[in-house]
Amino acid sequence: MAKANAVVGQSGGPTGVINASLVGVIEEAKKHPEIKNLYGAIHAVAGMVKDEFINLKKLSPTVLKNVAASSSSVLGSSRDKPDEAYCAKILEVFKKRDIRYFFYIGGNDSANTAHIINIMAAKSGYELRAFHVPKTIDNDLLVTDHCPGYGTAAKFEACALIGDDLDNRSLPGIKIDVIMGRHAGFLTAAAALGRQRDDDGPHLLYFPERGVSMDKFLGDVDGVYKKLGRCVIAVSEGMCDTDGVVWTKKIAENSEKDAHGNIQLSGTGVLADYLAGQVKGKLGIKRVRADTFGYLQRSFAGLQSSVDVKEARQCGIMAVKFAMKETSGSVAMERTGSGKKYAVKYVRTELSNVAEKTKSMPDEFINAEGNGVTKAFIEYAMPLTGGVPESAHLDGNPRV
């Protein structure tokens, strides 16, 4: 392909390492004379249709270093879900600016946007190479072993629950934490990564993949409380009843909805308040507290996983490398080692394999009771965090 311009955008919910992927794209693009200018789209597709860009090749190494270490999306993001008409406007801007390389960092909707634009460009005879760079704290993209952003968010959950459990030891009672995860429980499961002793919390975890009745939930809580005198619980925002209906939908008739018509599950506090009320009212436990983590877990600063940031950057680099020799596609990671020998390799997959598709947490990661994780999950997720801090307490020491 002849020398031309490129564009990169960051889409969807921010993460702790999405900027590392951006820096990977920038650094690699600078190495290839085929790319004249690299434009950064301000607020993703929303900026593309408005022809709003900045020239990323002019950024200094010092700036790039700071950007890679920063959480959230430095270019700004967008929740727009483009249809063909929207994508047609983007393609016109691409033609106007001679943009023939398109790098889009995001989740399955972002992969779909790249896919639509790629198809439209081909139909119009306009040569374009569109590459999707994976990103999501939900860890729910197909093909890839895991998603950049998940390792850092998983580390946050583990650290948050270490602290919550220590707090709960000091002032025993019930603590409920509602964690992001509409359809997949990977992020809630990560709360278990900080457990270091048999009686460490979270003692119970609930995921969208396993429906739980309120009677079962309360029975589980009561059992742990009677045994330990306290109980720390982590639940996904998509926690559902045994009929598959999300509990938030059942308890909030006038739930807030987002731009896509989805019930607003995170940030409202309704699920946390309801579960706390059920425990207080039906189990008679006085000290019950509940938190909804909401957006806090997405861009928490200073807690990047060293593994996650390295892989996110490499995914950006590989997107550019693939674009130099392939037509279009999505970057994916394949695990090639485990434990202390954990490693991955980077492969290309078709955009259609990722676009608008999601994966759930596999059965082997959830215990038989549906209220916890297995050793297989710990072995899968722990390497992605880059390690979690150790904790200490004096419970069980002899009294004098």
C-alpha positions in Angstrom: 0.0 0.0 0.0 1.2 3.5 -0.8 2.4 5.9 1.9 -0.6 7.2 3.8 -1.9 8.5 7.1 -3.2 6.6 10.2 -5.7 7.2 12.9 -6.0 5.7 16.4 -8.9 6.0 18.9 -9.8 4.8 22.4 -13.3 3.7 22.9 -15.7 2.6 25.6 -14.9 2.5 29.3 -11.4 3.7 30.3 -9.0 1.3 32.0 -5.7 1.4 33.9 -3.7 0.5 30.8 -5.5 1.6 27.7 -3.0 4.4 27.4 -0.2 1.9 27.3 -1.8 0.4 24.2 -2.0 3.9 22.6 1.7 4.4 23.3 2.4 1.0 21.7 0.6 2.1 18.5 2.5 5.5 18.5 5.9 4.0 19.1 5.6 1.4 16.4 4.0 3.7 13.9 7.0 6.0 14.2 9.2 3.1 12.9 7.3 2.7 9.6 7.7 5.2 6.8 4.5 3.9 5.3 2.7 5.9 7.9 3.1 9.6 7.2 1.0 11.1 10.1 -0.6 9.4 13.0 -3.8 11.2 14.1 -5.4 10.7 17.5 -9.2 10.9 17.4 -10.6 13.1 20.1 -13.3 11.2 21.9 -13.1 8.2 19.5 -15.7 8.0 16.7 -17.4 11.2 18.0 -14.2 13.0 17.0 -13.8 11.1 13.8 -17.1 12.3 12.4 -16.3 15.9 13.5 -12.8 15.7 11.9 -11.2 16.4 15.3 -7.7 15.0 15.6 -4.2 15.7 17.1 -0.9 14.7 15.6 0.5 12.0 17.9 3.9 11.7 16.1 4.9 15.0 17.6 4.7 13.8 21.2 8.0 13.5 23.0 9.4 10.3 24.6 8.9 11.9 28.1 5.3 12.6 27.4 4.7 9.1 26.0 6.3 7.6 29.2 3.9 9.5 31.4 1.0 8.7 29.2 1.7 5.0 29.4 1.8 5.1 33.2 -1.5 7.0 33.4 -4.9 5.5 33.8 -8.1 6.4 31.8 -8.1 7.5 28.1 -5.9 10.5 27.3 -7.6 11.0 23.9 -11.1 10.9 25.5 -13.6 8.1 24.8 -17.1 7.7 23.5 -20.1 5.4 24.1 -21.5 6.0 20.6 -22.4 2.8 18.9 -22.1 3.6 15.2 -24.4 2.2 12.6 -23.7 2.2 8.8 -24.7 5.8 8.3 -22.4 6.9 11.1 -19.6 4.8 9.8 -20.1 6.2 6.3 -19.4 9.7 7.7 -16.2 8.4 9.3 -15.1 6.9 6.0 -15.6 10.2 4.2 -13.3 11.9 6.8 -10.8 9.1 6.2 -10.9 9.6 2.5 -10.5 13.4 2.9 -7.4 13.0 5.1 -6.0 10.0 3.2 -6.3 7.8 6.3 -5.7 4.1 5.3 -4.6 2.7 8.6 -7.3 2.6 11.4 -6.4 1.4 14.9 -9.2 1.2 17.4 -8.6 0.3 21.0 -11.7 -1.0 22.7 -14.1 -3.9 23.4 -16.4 -5.9 21.2 -18.4 -2.9 20.0 -15.2 -1.2 19.0 -14.3 -4.3 17.0 -17.6 -4.2 15.3 -17.1 -0.5 14.4 -13.8 -1.4 12.8 -15.5 -4.3 11.1 -18.3 -2.2 9.6 -15.9 0.6 8.4 -13.6 -2.1 6.9 -16.4 -3.7 4.9 -17.7 -0.3 3.7 -14.2 0.7 2.6 -13.8 -2.5 0.6 -17.2 -2.1 -1.1 -16.2 1.4 -2.2 -12.8 0.3 -3.4 -11.0 2.3 -0.8 -7.9 0.5 0.5 -8.0 0.5 4.3 -6.4 -1.7 7.0 -8.5 -1.6 10.2 -7.1 -3.2 13.4 -8.8 -3.7 16.7 -6.7 -3.5 19.8 -8.4 -5.4 22.7 -9.4 -3.6 25.9 -11.9 -4.3 28.6 -11.8 -4.8 32.4 -14.7 -7.2 32.0 -12.4 -9.7 30.3 -15.2 -10.9 28.1 -13.8 -10.7 24.5 -13.7 -13.9 22.5 -10.5 -15.5 21.0 -8.0 -13.7 23.3 -6.9 -15.6 26.5 -7.5 -12.4 28.4 -7.9 -8.7 27.8 -5.6 -5.8 28.5 -7.1 -3.8 31.4 -8.4 -6.8 33.2 -5.1 -7.6 35.1 -5.0 -4.1 36.5 -8.7 -4.0 37.4 -8.3 -7.5 39.0 -5.4 -6.2 41.1 -7.6 -3.4 42.3 -10.4 -5.8 43.3 -7.9 -8.0 45.1 -6.4 -5.1 47.0 -9.8 -3.5 47.8 -11.0 -6.8 49.3 -7.8 -7.3 51.2 -8.5 -4.0 52.9 -12.2 -4.7 53.3 -11.5 -8.0 54.9 -9.0 -6.5 57.4 -11.5 -3.8 58.2 -14.2 -6.5 58.8 -11.9 -8.4 61.1 -11.5 -5.2 63.2 -15.2 -4.5 63.4 -16.9 -7.8 62.6 -20.2 -7.9 60.7 -21.4 -8.3 57.2 -19.8 -6.4 54.3 -21.2 -6.5 50.8 -19.3 -5.2 47.7 -21.0 -4.8 44.4 -18.5 -5.1 41.5 -18.8 -4.4 37.8 -19.8 -7.3 35.5 -23.1 -7.3 33.6 -22.7 -10.6 31.9 -19.3 -12.0 33.0 -18.0 -12.6 36.5 -14.3 -12.4 35.9 -13.9 -9.1 37.7 -15.9 -10.2 40.8 -13.9 -13.4 40.8 -10.7 -11.4 41.1 -11.7 -10.3 44.5 -10.7 -13.7 45.7 -7.1 -13.2 44.5 -6.1 -11.5 47.8 -7.1 -14.3 50.1 -4.1 -15.6 52.0 -5.6 -17.6 54.9 -8.5 -20.0 55.2 -10.7 -17.5 57.0 -9.9 -14.5 54.7 -12.7 -12.8 52.8 -14.4 -12.5 50.5 -16.1 -15.6 51.9 -18.8 -15.6 49.3 -18.8 -14.5 45.6 -21.7 -14.4 43.2 -21.5 -14.1 39.4 -23.9 -13.5 36.5 -23.2 -17.0 35.2 -24.8 -18.6 38.3 -28.3 -17.7 39.3 -28.9 -17.5 43.1 -32.2 -17.3 44.9 -32.5 -14.9 47.9 -33.1 -17.9 50.2 -29.8 -19.4 49.0 -28.0 -16.2 49.3 -29.2 -15.6 52.9 -28.5 -19.2 53.8 -24.9 -18.9 52.6 -24.4 -15.7 54.5 -26.0 -17.1 57.7 -23.7 -20.2 57.5 -20.5 -18.1 57.2 -21.6 -15.7 59.9 -22.4 -18.5 62.4 -19.0 -20.0 61.7 -16.8 -16.9 61.7 -18.9 -14.2 63.3 -18.5 -12.1 60.2 -18.8 -12.4 56.4 -17.4 -10.5 53.5 -19.3 -10.8 50.2 -18.5 -9.8 46.6 -21.3 -9.8 44.0 -21.4 -8.9 40.3 -23.7 -6.1 39.3 -25.3 -8.7 37.0 -26.1 -11.1 39.9 -29.3 -12.8 38.9 -32.1 -14.9 40.3 -32.5 -18.6 39.4 -34.8 -17.6 36.6 -32.0 -15.7 35.0 -33.5 -12.3 35.7 -31.0 -9.8 37.1 -31.8 -8.9 40.7 -31.4 -5.2 40.0 -34.2 -5.4 37.5 -36.5 -7.1 40.0 -35.9 -4.6 42.7 -35.8 -1.4 40.7 -38.9 -0.9 38.6 -37.8 2.5 37.4 -34.1 1.7 37.0 -32.0 4.2 35.2 -31.0 3.1 31.6 -28.0 4.0 29.5 -27.9 5.2 25.9 -28.2 1.6 24.6 -31.3 0.9 26.7 -29.4 -1.2 29.3 -30.5 -1.0 32.9 -28.0 1.0 34.8 -26.5 -1.7 37.1 -23.5 0.0 38.5 -23.3 3.2 40.5 -27.0 3.4 41.7 -26.4 1.4 44.9 -29.8 -0.3 44.6 -28.4 -3.8 44.6 -26.1 -3.2 47.5 -28.8 -1.5 49.5 -31.3 -4.3 48.8 -28.9 -7.1 49.8 -28.0 -5.3 53.0 -31.6 -4.8 53.8 -32.4 -8.5 53.3 -29.5 -9.5 55.6 -30.6 -7.1 58.3 -34.3 -7.8 58.1 -34.2 -11.6 57.7 -31.1 -12.6 59.5 -31.3 -10.0 62.2 -27.6 -9.1 61.9 -27.2 -5.5 63.1 -23.8 -4.5 61.6 -24.3 -4.7 57.8 -22.5 -2.4 55.4 -22.5 -2.3 51.6 -20.6 -0.5 48.9 -21.0 -0.2 45.1 -17.6 0.2 43.6 -19.0 1.8 40.4 -16.5 3.6 38.2 -13.8 3.6 40.9 -12.4 0.3 39.7 -11.9 1.4 36.1 -9.2 4.1 36.3 -7.7 3.9 39.8 -4.3 5.5 39.6 -1.0 4.1 40.9 -2.1 0.5 40.8 -1.1 -0.7 37.3 -0.3 -4.4 37.0 3.3 -4.6 35.6 2.2 -7.6 33.4 -1.0 -5.8 32.2 0.8 -2.6 31.2 3.5 -4.6 29.3 0.9 -6.7 27.4 -1.3 -3.7 26.7 1.6 -1.8 25.1 2.6 -4.9 23.1 -0.9 -5.3 21.8 -0.7 -1.7 20.4 2.7 -2.5 18.9 1.5 -5.7 17.3 -1.6 -4.0 15.8 0.8 -1.8 13.8 3.1 -4.7 12.9 0.1 -6.8 11.6 -1.2 -3.8 9.7 2.0 -3.6 7.7 1.5 -7.0 6.2 -2.2 -8.0 6.8 -5.4 -6.6 5.5 -7.3 -6.1 8.8 -8.1 -7.9 12.0 -7.9 -7.9 15.8 -5.0 -8.6 18.1 -5.4 -11.6 20.5 -3.2 -13.2 23.1 -2.6 -16.9 23.4 -1.2 -18.2 26.7 2.0 -20.3 26.2 3.1 -20.8 29.8 1.7 -20.8 33.3 2.7 -20.2 36.9 6.3 -18.8 37.2 6.7 -19.6 33.5 3.6 -17.5 32.4 3.9 -16.1 28.9 1.8 -15.2 25.9 2.2 -14.8 22.2 0.3 -12.4 20.0 -1.8 -13.5 17.1 -4.2 -11.9 14.6 -7.8 -13.0 14.4 -10.6 -11.8 12.1 -12.6 -8.8 13.2 -15.8 -10.8 12.8 -14.6 -13.3 15.4 -14.6 -10.5 18.1 -17.2 -8.0 16.9 -20.3 -7.8 19.2 -19.6 -11.1 20.9 -18.9 -11.8 24.5 -17.7 -14.7 26.6 -18.7 -15.8 30.1 -16.5 -17.2 32.8 -16.0 -20.9 32.2 -17.6 -23.5 34.5 -14.3 -24.7 35.8 -13.6 -21.3 37.4 -16.7 -21.5 39.6 -17.1 -23.8 42.6 -19.9 -26.4 42.7 -21.9 -24.3 45.2 -21.9 -21.3 42.8 -20.6 -19.0 45.5 -16.9 -19.0 45.0 -14.0 -19.7 42.7 -11.8 -22.7 42.0 -8.0 -23.2 42.0 -8.2 -23.1 38.2 -9.4 -19.5 38.3 -6.6 -18.4 40.7 -4.0 -20.0 38.5 -5.5 -18.3 35.5 -5.9 -14.8 36.9 -3.1 -14.3 39.4 -0.2 -13.9 36.9 -2.2 -11.1 35.2 -2.1 -9.0 38.3 1.7 -8.9 38.6 1.2 -9.9 42.2 -0.8 -8.6 45.2 0.3 -7.3 48.6 0.6 -9.5 51.6 -1.5 -8.8 54.7 -1.1 -9.5 58.4 -3.3 -9.7 61.5 -2.9 -11.1 65.0 -6.0 -13.2 65.2 -5.3 -16.6 66.8 -2.2 -15.4 68.7 -2.2 -16.6 72.4 -3.7 -14.1 74.9 -2.0 -13.2 78.1 
